[in-house]
Amino acid sequence: MVLPARDLQFIVDELPPHRATQAANQKCGCRVVQRLLERCPPGMMSSAIDGILADFVSVARSPYGNYVAQHVTEYASEEQRRRAMRAICADVKGLAADPFGSAVIFGALTRGPAAEQEMLAQTLLREPGLLAFMATTRHGSGCARRCLQLLRGRHLACARQQLLPELACLKASRFGRFVAQVLEGPQSSVARSPYGNYVAQHLTEYAPEEQRRRAMRAICADMKGLATDPFGSAVILGALTRGPAAEQELLAQALVREPGLIAFMATARHGSGCARRCLQLLRGQDLACARQQLRSELACLQASRFGRFVAQAL
């Protein structure tokens, strides 16, 4: 039988701030505190949580306390969860190097306040070499993979730049190999499959919003490889037409940034549709660049079965 929260008040009363920290660091006490955090309203546990937050980093590095620290980032009040995230950011290097501290970082990246998760990922990224180091450790591997999901734009490019030079080491590592799989884009193998490409296209259209964006980023990361594959180019066309609206233009820009790629694609079956869709999506300097690349191959486009449709759009 599970007692309602109001009937647990007598236990909470026995946990003033200093005792809450002590209990969090004990084998049995940590389980009591975890269950209370799960079952009691944040306001009821406010004083105990404040005590834990006062010594949060020490609790996070404890063999038992780290579980309580993870629960604080998930179950405390919104303001206390943010305080916990700030405490992690303030000592991210020390926690990342600790086997229990890294578990707390992983918990914060996955179950902490959504608005703070990307900020924590960026903090990890700012420490030179830290992400690559973590990628080969038990909990750090999960942190690295989660960062690759959370980060965007130049931050994502920076994360990949830090990890890719260590690819051989990652592949040789028990935990790092999972990060290597993400870097090499396992989605690409599905997208290049005669059957899997249809599934990849459906992911960009029907998956939850965050997963659709991840699929778009995977396409951008292997743009050249997918564009030169007959099935991969079908996935690019699907993403340009049915992917998240905010990401479609970014994908078109990534295509144009590869010299000569849009002109090459314009003469292929699915690539022709990609080129025409890019001309619809792009604006300003990007559109001018795309038109310049295509016009330089206008004669080839006009002579091509699929390219002539692009020539007409020009």
C-alpha positions as CSV (number, residue, x, y, z in Angstrom):
1,M,0.0,0.0,0.0
2,V,1.3,3.5,-0.9
3,L,0.5,6.2,1.6
4,P,-0.9,9.5,0.3
5,A,1.5,12.5,0.5
6,R,-0.2,14.0,3.5
7,D,0.5,10.9,5.6
8,L,4.2,11.2,4.9
9,Q,4.5,14.6,6.6
10,F,5.8,13.0,9.8
11,I,8.8,11.7,7.8
12,V,9.4,15.0,6.1
13,D,9.4,16.7,9.6
14,E,12.3,14.5,10.5
15,L,14.3,15.9,7.6
16,P,15.5,19.4,8.3
17,P,18.0,20.7,5.8
18,H,21.2,19.3,7.4
19,R,19.6,15.8,8.0
20,A,18.3,15.7,4.4
21,T,21.9,16.0,3.1
22,Q,23.1,13.3,5.5
23,A,20.2,10.9,4.6
24,A,20.9,11.5,0.8
25,N,24.4,10.3,1.2
26,Q,23.5,7.1,3.1
27,K,22.6,3.7,1.5
28,C,19.1,3.4,3.0
29,G,18.5,7.2,3.5
30,C,18.9,8.0,-0.2
31,R,16.1,5.6,-1.0
32,V,13.8,7.3,1.5
33,V,14.6,10.8,0.1
34,Q,14.0,9.6,-3.4
35,R,10.6,8.1,-2.6
36,L,9.6,11.3,-0.8
37,L,10.7,13.4,-3.8
38,E,8.6,11.3,-6.1
39,R,5.4,11.2,-3.9
40,C,5.3,14.5,-2.1
41,P,4.5,17.9,-3.7
42,P,7.6,20.1,-4.1
43,G,6.4,22.6,-1.6
44,M,6.2,19.9,1.1
45,M,9.8,19.0,0.5
46,S,11.1,22.5,0.0
47,S,13.2,22.8,3.1
48,A,14.8,19.4,2.7
49,I,15.6,20.2,-1.0
50,D,17.2,23.5,0.0
51,G,19.5,21.6,2.3
52,I,20.5,19.3,-0.5
53,L,21.0,22.2,-2.9
54,A,23.3,23.9,-0.3
55,D,25.8,21.0,-0.8
56,F,24.6,19.8,-4.1
57,V,28.0,19.0,-5.8
58,S,29.1,16.9,-2.8
59,V,25.8,15.0,-2.9
60,A,26.1,14.5,-6.7
61,R,29.5,12.9,-6.3
62,S,28.3,10.4,-3.7
63,P,27.7,6.7,-4.5
64,Y,24.2,7.1,-3.0
65,G,23.6,10.8,-3.1
66,N,23.9,11.0,-6.9
67,Y,20.5,9.3,-7.2
68,V,19.0,12.0,-5.0
69,A,20.7,14.7,-7.0
70,Q,19.1,13.3,-10.1
71,H,15.7,13.3,-8.5
72,V,16.1,16.9,-7.5
73,T,16.6,17.9,-11.1
74,E,13.4,16.0,-12.0
75,Y,11.0,16.4,-9.1
76,A,11.8,19.6,-7.1
77,S,10.0,22.9,-7.7
78,E,10.8,24.6,-11.0
79,E,13.0,27.2,-9.3
80,Q,14.9,24.6,-7.3
81,R,15.4,22.5,-10.4
82,R,17.0,25.5,-12.1
83,R,19.2,26.0,-9.1
84,A,20.4,22.4,-9.4
85,M,21.1,22.9,-13.1
86,R,23.1,26.0,-12.4
87,A,25.1,24.1,-9.7
88,I,25.9,21.4,-12.2
89,C,27.0,24.0,-14.8
90,A,29.3,25.7,-12.2
91,D,31.2,22.5,-11.6
92,V,30.6,20.7,-14.9
93,K,34.3,19.8,-15.3
94,G,34.6,18.2,-11.8
95,L,31.3,16.4,-12.1
96,A,32.1,15.1,-15.6
97,A,35.3,13.5,-14.4
98,D,33.5,11.7,-11.6
99,P,31.7,8.4,-12.2
100,F,28.7,9.5,-10.0
101,G,28.8,13.1,-11.0
102,S,28.6,12.2,-14.7
103,A,25.4,10.2,-13.9
104,V,23.9,13.4,-12.5
105,I,24.9,15.3,-15.6
106,F,23.2,12.6,-17.8
107,G,20.1,12.8,-15.6
108,A,20.0,16.6,-15.9
109,L,20.4,16.5,-19.7
110,T,17.5,14.0,-20.0
111,R,15.1,14.9,-17.2
112,G,16.1,18.4,-16.1
113,P,14.0,21.5,-17.0
114,A,13.7,21.5,-20.8
115,A,14.8,25.1,-21.1
116,E,18.0,24.4,-19.2
117,Q,19.0,21.2,-20.9
118,E,20.5,22.9,-24.0
119,M,22.3,25.4,-21.8
120,L,24.0,22.6,-19.9
121,A,25.0,20.9,-23.2
122,Q,26.6,24.2,-24.3
123,T,28.4,24.5,-21.0
124,L,29.9,21.0,-21.5
125,L,30.9,22.0,-25.0
126,R,32.8,25.1,-23.8
127,E,35.3,22.9,-21.9
128,P,37.9,21.9,-24.4
129,G,38.2,18.2,-24.9
130,L,35.6,17.4,-22.2
131,L,32.9,16.0,-24.5
132,A,35.4,13.7,-26.2
133,F,36.7,12.5,-22.8
134,M,33.1,11.8,-21.5
135,A,32.1,10.0,-24.7
136,T,34.3,7.0,-23.7
137,T,32.9,6.6,-20.1
138,R,29.8,4.8,-18.9
139,H,27.4,7.7,-18.2
140,G,29.5,10.2,-20.2
141,S,28.6,8.3,-23.4
142,G,25.0,9.0,-22.8
143,C,25.8,12.7,-22.1
144,A,27.6,13.0,-25.4
145,R,24.8,11.4,-27.4
146,R,22.2,13.6,-25.6
147,C,24.3,16.7,-26.4
148,L,24.3,15.7,-30.1
149,Q,20.4,15.6,-29.9
150,L,20.1,18.9,-28.0
151,L,22.6,21.2,-29.7
152,R,21.9,23.1,-32.9
153,G,23.7,25.1,-35.6
154,R,27.2,26.1,-34.8
155,H,27.1,24.4,-31.3
156,L,26.2,21.1,-33.0
157,A,29.0,21.6,-35.5
158,C,31.4,22.4,-32.7
159,A,30.4,19.2,-30.8
160,R,30.9,17.1,-33.9
161,Q,34.3,18.8,-34.6
162,Q,35.5,17.9,-31.1
163,L,34.3,14.2,-31.4
164,L,35.1,13.3,-35.0
165,P,39.0,13.5,-34.5
166,E,38.6,10.9,-31.8
167,L,36.4,8.6,-33.9
168,A,39.0,5.7,-33.9
169,C,39.2,5.9,-30.1
170,L,35.5,6.0,-29.8
171,K,35.0,2.9,-32.0
172,A,37.6,1.0,-29.8
173,S,35.8,2.0,-26.6
174,R,33.1,-0.1,-25.0
175,F,30.9,3.0,-24.4
176,G,32.3,5.3,-27.1
177,R,31.2,3.1,-30.0
178,F,27.6,4.2,-29.3
179,V,28.7,7.8,-29.8
180,A,30.6,6.8,-33.0
181,Q,27.4,5.3,-34.4
182,V,25.5,8.6,-33.8
183,L,28.4,10.6,-35.5
184,E,28.4,8.3,-38.5
185,G,24.7,8.7,-38.8
186,P,23.0,5.3,-38.5
187,Q,19.9,7.0,-40.0
188,S,21.9,7.3,-43.3
189,S,22.0,3.6,-43.7
190,V,18.2,3.5,-43.4
191,A,17.9,6.4,-45.8
192,R,20.1,4.7,-48.4
193,S,18.1,1.4,-48.3
194,P,15.8,0.5,-51.2
195,Y,13.0,-0.1,-48.6
196,G,14.3,1.9,-45.6
197,N,14.2,5.2,-47.5
198,Y,10.4,5.2,-47.3
199,V,10.6,4.8,-43.5
200,A,13.2,7.6,-43.3
201,Q,10.8,9.9,-45.3
202,H,8.0,9.0,-43.0
203,L,10.2,9.9,-40.0
204,T,10.6,13.4,-41.3
205,E,6.9,13.8,-41.7
206,Y,5.1,11.8,-38.9
207,A,7.5,11.5,-36.0
208,P,7.3,13.8,-32.9
209,E,8.6,17.3,-33.6
210,E,11.9,16.8,-31.8
211,Q,12.6,13.5,-33.6
212,R,11.7,15.1,-37.0
213,R,14.3,17.8,-36.3
214,R,16.9,15.1,-35.4
215,A,16.2,13.4,-38.7
216,M,16.7,16.7,-40.6
217,R,20.0,17.2,-38.8
218,A,21.1,13.7,-39.7
219,I,20.4,14.5,-43.3
220,C,22.4,17.7,-43.2
221,A,25.3,15.9,-41.6
222,D,25.5,13.4,-44.5
223,M,24.2,15.6,-47.2
224,K,26.9,14.8,-49.8
225,G,26.6,11.0,-49.3
226,L,22.8,11.0,-49.4
227,A,22.6,13.4,-52.4
228,T,24.7,11.0,-54.5
229,D,22.6,8.0,-53.6
230,P,19.4,7.2,-55.6
231,F,17.5,6.3,-52.4
232,G,19.1,8.9,-50.2
233,S,18.2,11.7,-52.7
234,A,14.5,10.6,-52.3
235,V,14.8,11.1,-48.6
236,I,16.2,14.6,-49.1
237,L,13.3,15.4,-51.5
238,G,10.9,14.2,-48.8
239,A,12.5,16.2,-46.1
240,L,12.5,19.4,-48.3
241,T,8.8,19.0,-49.0
242,R,7.3,17.4,-45.9
243,G,9.9,17.9,-43.2
244,P,9.5,20.5,-40.4
245,A,8.8,23.9,-42.1
246,A,11.5,25.7,-40.0
247,E,14.2,23.2,-41.0
248,Q,13.4,23.0,-44.8
249,E,15.3,26.2,-45.7
250,L,18.2,25.2,-43.5
251,L,18.4,21.9,-45.4
252,A,18.3,23.8,-48.7
253,Q,21.1,26.0,-47.6
254,A,23.2,23.0,-46.6
255,L,22.7,21.6,-50.1
256,V,23.8,24.8,-51.7
257,R,26.9,25.1,-49.5
258,E,28.4,21.9,-51.2
259,P,30.0,23.2,-54.4
260,G,28.5,21.7,-57.5
261,L,26.1,19.4,-55.6
262,I,22.8,21.1,-56.6
263,A,23.8,21.0,-60.3
264,F,24.7,17.3,-60.0
265,M,21.4,16.5,-58.3
266,A,19.4,18.5,-60.8
267,T,20.0,15.8,-63.5
268,A,18.9,12.9,-61.3
269,R,15.4,11.6,-60.8
270,H,14.8,12.7,-57.2
271,G,17.5,15.3,-57.3
272,S,15.6,17.3,-60.0
273,G,12.8,17.7,-57.5
274,C,15.3,18.7,-54.8
275,A,16.8,21.4,-57.0
276,R,13.4,22.9,-57.9
277,R,12.3,22.8,-54.2
278,C,15.5,24.6,-53.2
279,L,14.7,27.4,-55.7
280,Q,11.3,27.8,-54.0
281,L,12.7,27.8,-50.5
282,L,15.9,29.9,-50.8
283,R,16.0,33.6,-50.6
284,G,18.5,36.5,-51.2
285,Q,22.1,35.5,-51.5
286,D,21.4,31.8,-51.1
287,L,18.9,31.8,-54.0
288,A,21.4,33.8,-56.1
289,C,24.1,31.2,-55.3
290,A,21.8,28.3,-56.2
291,R,20.8,29.9,-59.5
292,Q,24.5,30.7,-60.4
293,Q,25.5,27.1,-59.8
294,L,22.6,25.8,-61.9
295,R,23.0,28.3,-64.8
296,S,26.7,27.3,-65.2
297,E,25.3,23.8,-66.2
298,L,22.3,25.0,-68.1
299,A,23.2,23.2,-71.3
300,C,23.6,19.9,-69.5
301,L,20.3,20.5,-67.7
302,Q,18.4,21.1,-71.0
303,A,19.9,17.9,-72.4
304,S,18.9,15.9,-69.4
305,R,15.6,14.0,-69.0
306,F,15.1,15.3,-65.4
307,G,17.3,18.4,-65.6
308,R,15.1,20.1,-68.2
309,F,12.4,20.7,-65.5
310,V,15.0,22.6,-63.5
311,A,16.1,24.5,-66.6
312,Q,12.5,25.6,-67.0
313,A,12.3,26.8,-63.4
314,L,15.4,28.9,-64.0
